[in-house]
Amino acid sequence: MSSKDDPSRPADKTVIRAPRPKQRSPATLQGSAAGSAAPAPPAARESTVFDPGVGRQMPSGWASGTVVVQGSPPAAAASTPALQQEILLGATDDVTFAAANPILAAAAPLLVLFGQLRLMPVERQAGPLAEHIAEAIEMFDREMAKAGIAEADARIAKFALCETADDLVGNLPWPKDDAWSGHSLVSRLFHTRPTGAGFYQALNQILGSPEGHHDLLELMHACLSLGFEGQYRGRAGERDALERIRRDVYDTIRYFNPRAEDDISPRWQGMAATLSKPRARLPLWAVAAAAATLVTAAFFGLRMLITDEGDATAGELLALNPSTPVTIERASVAAPAEPAQPAPPPPAVPTT
């Protein structure tokens, strides 16, 4: 791969910066569920990372493999009575999610729940909801181990889901006596203060060397698309930065895992009917233009011909007239001339 196509080159890069308070990277956090002394991957650099090197045009639609939740309009939601939280939490118990991406397949119940909590009126209770999400994240961790996902990727994915839950659920309207701040999943499972910066530190680290982390990038892209903002939440003028980060993650995924160009349905075309091909027909304007061109050409051709013939005829007519003045002479009848009489000789002079 040339430097021109290398997505990790430093030119024209997107930089995701950590907030001012220093904190540990999610790759080095000590989770209560892990309990092992495995060496942690190196911390993410503050500046890096990725220039997609591919088309900047954004495709219509969103990345494949992510979960999209369709909600009702705000007016309909306002008139709909609030749903009991227990019903919502058990809605996906008997649902089996399948996807080509094992990380997305394992995280699908949580992603669906996050979308429903944002779009549906629910009688929220922070304690039971936090317990349910914590159990779902532990189940997600076990599914990662069964799928053979690398330990570092599984740990970052778990941390990303915890921060997404704290950011999305924690910013929902809560009553004063039942706030989410006392049930933070980052504090519970990773024993660190939730700041919303660890997600971007991990994303920065992955974008520095995205090879082999496509599935994890798809999960983080799904979290961003569901509305995760983290350290950028509440900051004026950061919408463009969030959209640029999400676009760069999408471009990275598509660079290393391009879309197949096959049709969605291989049998979308009907059977070809054996009909004779219609004759090619010229449009009326083309026929009119050709006729006008021919008439104009004939007019000028005949005009030149007539002009040449007229000049030749005029020359012949002029040649018939003499160039000298014309004189008119009349013939007259003259009397015959009499013969001349000889003159008499002079008289002789006598001699003396």
C-alpha positions in Angstrom: 0.0 0.0 0.0 1.4 3.4 -0.9 1.6 6.3 1.4 -1.2 7.9 -0.6 -3.6 5.1 0.2 -2.4 4.5 3.8 -5.1 5.6 6.1 -2.7 6.0 9.0 -0.6 8.8 7.5 -0.4 11.9 9.7 -1.5 14.4 7.1 -5.0 15.9 7.3 -5.7 13.9 10.4 -8.6 14.0 12.8 -7.5 14.5 16.4 -9.6 13.4 19.3 -8.2 15.1 22.4 -8.7 14.1 26.0 -10.2 16.5 28.5 -8.1 18.6 30.8 -8.4 16.4 33.9 -6.0 13.5 33.5 -7.4 10.0 33.7 -6.5 6.5 32.8 -7.1 4.9 29.5 -9.9 2.3 29.4 -7.3 -0.2 28.2 -5.4 0.1 31.5 -8.5 0.3 33.8 -8.8 -2.5 36.4 -12.3 -4.0 36.0 -13.9 -5.9 38.8 -15.1 -8.6 36.4 -11.7 -9.3 34.8 -9.7 -10.1 37.9 -6.6 -11.1 36.0 -3.1 -9.7 35.8 -2.8 -9.7 32.1 -0.6 -6.9 30.7 -2.7 -4.0 29.5 -2.1 -2.5 26.0 -0.3 0.8 25.8 -2.3 4.0 26.5 -3.7 5.9 23.5 -1.8 8.9 22.3 -3.4 12.3 22.5 -2.9 13.1 18.9 -3.1 10.7 16.0 -4.6 9.4 14.0 -6.5 8.7 10.9 -6.8 10.1 7.4 -9.3 7.8 5.6 -7.7 8.2 2.2 -11.0 7.2 0.6 -14.0 9.1 -0.8 -15.2 11.8 1.4 -18.8 11.5 0.1 -21.1 10.2 2.6 -23.2 7.4 1.6 -27.0 7.7 1.9 -27.9 5.7 4.9 -25.9 4.4 7.8 -23.4 1.7 8.3 -24.5 -1.9 7.9 -24.6 -4.2 10.8 -25.8 -1.7 13.4 -29.1 -1.7 15.1 -31.6 1.0 14.1 -34.5 1.7 16.3 -37.5 3.4 14.8 -39.3 5.6 17.3 -42.6 7.4 17.2 -43.0 11.1 16.6 -42.7 13.4 19.6 -46.3 14.4 19.5 -47.4 10.7 19.5 -44.9 10.0 22.3 -46.3 12.8 24.4 -49.8 11.5 24.2 -48.8 7.9 24.8 -48.9 6.7 28.5 -45.6 5.8 30.0 -44.6 2.1 29.6 -43.7 0.2 32.7 -39.9 -0.4 32.9 -40.2 -4.1 33.6 -42.0 -4.7 30.3 -39.4 -2.8 28.4 -36.5 -4.6 30.1 -38.0 -8.0 29.2 -38.9 -7.2 25.6 -35.7 -8.8 24.1 -35.4 -11.8 26.4 -36.7 -14.2 23.8 -35.1 -12.5 20.8 -32.0 -14.0 19.2 -29.8 -11.4 17.4 -27.6 -12.6 14.6 -25.0 -10.5 12.7 -21.8 -11.1 10.8 -20.1 -9.0 13.5 -20.0 -11.0 16.7 -19.4 -7.9 18.9 -22.5 -6.2 17.4 -24.6 -9.4 17.8 -23.7 -9.7 21.5 -24.3 -5.9 22.1 -27.6 -5.8 20.2 -29.9 -6.1 23.2 -28.1 -3.2 24.9 -28.1 -1.1 21.8 -31.8 -1.7 21.3 -32.5 -0.8 24.9 -30.6 2.4 24.7 -32.5 3.5 21.6 -35.9 2.6 23.2 -35.1 4.5 26.4 -34.4 7.6 24.4 -37.4 7.3 22.1 -40.2 5.8 24.3 -41.8 7.2 27.5 -40.9 4.8 30.2 -41.5 4.9 34.0 -37.8 4.8 34.7 -36.3 3.5 38.0 -32.6 4.0 38.2 -31.8 1.1 40.5 -33.5 -1.7 38.6 -32.4 -0.3 35.3 -28.8 -0.1 36.4 -28.9 -3.7 37.6 -30.4 -4.9 34.3 -27.8 -3.0 32.2 -25.0 -4.3 34.4 -26.2 -7.9 34.0 -26.5 -7.4 30.3 -22.9 -6.1 30.1 -21.7 -9.1 32.1 -23.6 -11.3 29.6 -22.0 -9.4 26.8 -18.5 -10.0 28.3 -19.2 -13.8 28.5 -20.4 -13.8 24.9 -17.2 -12.1 23.9 -15.2 -14.8 25.5 -17.2 -17.5 23.8 -16.7 -15.8 20.4 -13.0 -15.8 20.8 -12.7 -12.0 20.8 -9.3 -10.7 21.8 -9.2 -9.7 25.5 -8.1 -6.2 24.8 -10.9 -5.6 22.3 -13.5 -7.2 24.6 -12.4 -4.9 27.4 -12.6 -1.8 25.3 -16.0 -2.9 24.0 -17.2 -3.4 27.5 -15.9 0.0 28.6 -17.5 1.7 25.5 -20.9 0.2 26.4 -20.6 1.3 30.0 -19.7 4.9 29.0 -22.5 4.9 26.4 -25.0 3.7 29.1 -23.8 6.4 31.5 -24.0 9.1 28.8 -27.3 8.2 27.2 -29.2 7.0 30.2 -27.7 9.4 32.6 -28.8 12.4 30.5 -32.4 11.3 30.4 -34.9 13.3 32.6 -34.7 11.8 36.1 -36.5 12.7 39.3 -34.4 14.4 41.9 -34.8 11.6 44.4 -33.9 8.9 41.8 -30.9 10.2 39.8 -28.6 8.0 37.7 -25.4 9.6 39.0 -25.3 7.1 41.9 -25.6 4.1 39.6 -22.8 4.8 37.1 -21.7 1.6 35.3 -18.2 3.0 34.7 -17.7 3.5 38.4 -19.3 0.1 39.2 -17.5 -2.1 36.8 -14.2 -0.2 36.2 -13.8 1.7 39.5 -13.1 5.1 37.9 -14.9 8.4 37.6 -17.0 8.7 34.5 -15.9 11.7 32.4 -16.8 10.6 28.9 -13.2 10.9 27.7 -12.2 7.2 27.9 -14.3 6.3 24.9 -12.5 8.8 22.7 -9.1 7.8 24.1 -9.8 4.2 23.1 -11.2 5.2 19.8 -8.1 7.3 19.2 -5.9 4.3 20.0 -7.8 2.0 17.6 -7.8 4.5 14.7 -4.0 4.7 15.0 -3.8 1.0 13.9 -7.3 0.0 12.7 -6.2 -3.3 11.1 -7.9 -6.2 12.8 -10.3 -4.0 14.8 -13.1 -3.6 12.3 -15.7 -5.3 14.5 -14.8 -3.1 17.5 -15.0 0.0 15.3 -18.5 -0.9 14.2 -19.6 -1.1 17.8 -18.2 2.3 18.6 -19.7 3.7 15.4 -23.1 2.3 16.6 -22.7 4.0 20.0 -21.8 7.4 18.3 -24.8 7.0 16.0 -27.2 6.3 18.9 -26.2 9.7 20.4 -23.1 9.2 22.5 -21.3 12.5 23.1 -19.3 11.9 26.2 -16.8 14.8 26.9 -18.4 16.9 24.1 -21.9 16.9 25.6 -23.2 20.3 26.5 -20.4 22.1 24.6 -21.5 24.7 22.1 -20.2 24.3 18.6 -19.1 20.7 19.0 -21.7 19.1 16.7 -19.3 19.4 13.7 -16.5 17.7 15.6 -18.8 14.8 16.6 -20.0 14.4 13.1 -16.4 14.5 11.8 -15.4 11.8 14.3 -18.3 9.6 13.3 -17.6 10.1 9.6 -13.9 9.2 10.1 -14.9 6.0 11.9 -17.2 5.1 9.1 -14.6 5.8 6.4 -12.1 3.6 8.3 -14.6 0.7 8.4 -15.3 1.1 4.7 -11.7 1.4 3.8 -10.8 -2.0 5.3 -14.2 -3.6 4.8 -15.7 -2.1 1.6 -19.3 -2.8 0.7 -20.0 -5.6 -1.7 -21.3 -4.4 -5.0 -23.8 -7.3 -5.4 -27.5 -6.5 -5.5 -29.4 -6.9 -2.3 -31.8 -9.3 -4.1 -30.2 -11.5 -6.7 -33.6 -12.1 -8.4 -34.9 -8.6 -8.6 -34.9 -8.6 -12.4 -37.8 -10.2 -14.2 -37.4 -12.7 -17.1 -36.3 -11.1 -20.3 -39.2 -11.2 -22.9 -38.2 -12.2 -26.4 -39.6 -9.1 -28.2 -38.3 -7.5 -31.3 -36.3 -4.4 -30.6 -38.2 -1.3 -31.6 -36.8 0.6 -34.5 -34.6 3.6 -33.7 -36.6 6.7 -34.2 -35.1 10.1 -34.7 -36.7 12.9 -32.7 -38.8 15.4 -34.5 -36.4 18.3 -33.7 -33.5 16.4 -35.3 -35.5 15.9 -38.5 -36.5 19.5 -38.6 -32.9 20.7 -38.0 -31.6 18.4 -40.8 -34.3 19.7 -43.2 -33.6 23.3 -42.4 -29.9 22.6 -42.9 -30.5 21.0 -46.3 -32.8 23.8 -47.5 -30.3 26.5 -46.4 -27.5 24.7 -48.2 -29.6 24.3 -51.4 -30.5 28.0 -51.3 -26.9 29.2 -51.1 -25.8 26.6 -53.7 -28.4 27.7 -56.2 -27.7 31.3 -55.5 -24.0 30.9 -56.3 -24.8 28.9 -59.5 -27.3 31.5 -60.7 -24.8 34.3 -60.0 -22.1 32.6 -62.0 -24.4 31.9 -64.9 -25.7 35.5 -64.9 -22.2 36.9 -64.9 -21.3 34.8 -67.9 -24.4 35.8 -69.9 -23.9 39.5 -69.1 -20.3 39.2 -70.4 -21.5 37.7 -73.7 -24.1 40.4 -74.1 -21.6 43.1 -73.5 -19.3 41.6 -76.1 -21.9 42.1 -78.9 -21.6 45.9 -78.7 -18.5 47.5 -80.4 -16.2 49.5 -78.3 -15.9 52.4 -81.0 -18.5 55.0 -81.7 -21.1 54.0 -84.2 -21.6 56.2 -87.3 -24.5 56.0 -89.7 -23.7 56.7 -93.4 -26.2 57.1 -96.1 -25.5 56.1 -99.8 -26.2 58.8 -102.6 -26.6 58.4 -106.4 -24.1 60.6 -108.4 -24.5 61.6 -112.2 -22.0 60.0 -114.5 -19.0 62.1 -115.1 -18.4 63.5 -118.7 -15.1 62.8 -120.2 -12.8 65.7 -120.0 -12.2 67.6 -123.3 -8.6 68.2 -124.1 -7.6 71.7 -124.0 -6.8 73.4 -127.3 -3.2 74.1 -128.0 -2.0 77.6 -127.6 -1.8 79.8 -130.7 1.5 79.9 -132.4 3.5 83.1 -132.1 5.0 84.2 -135.4 8.7 84.5 -135.5 10.3 87.6 -136.8 
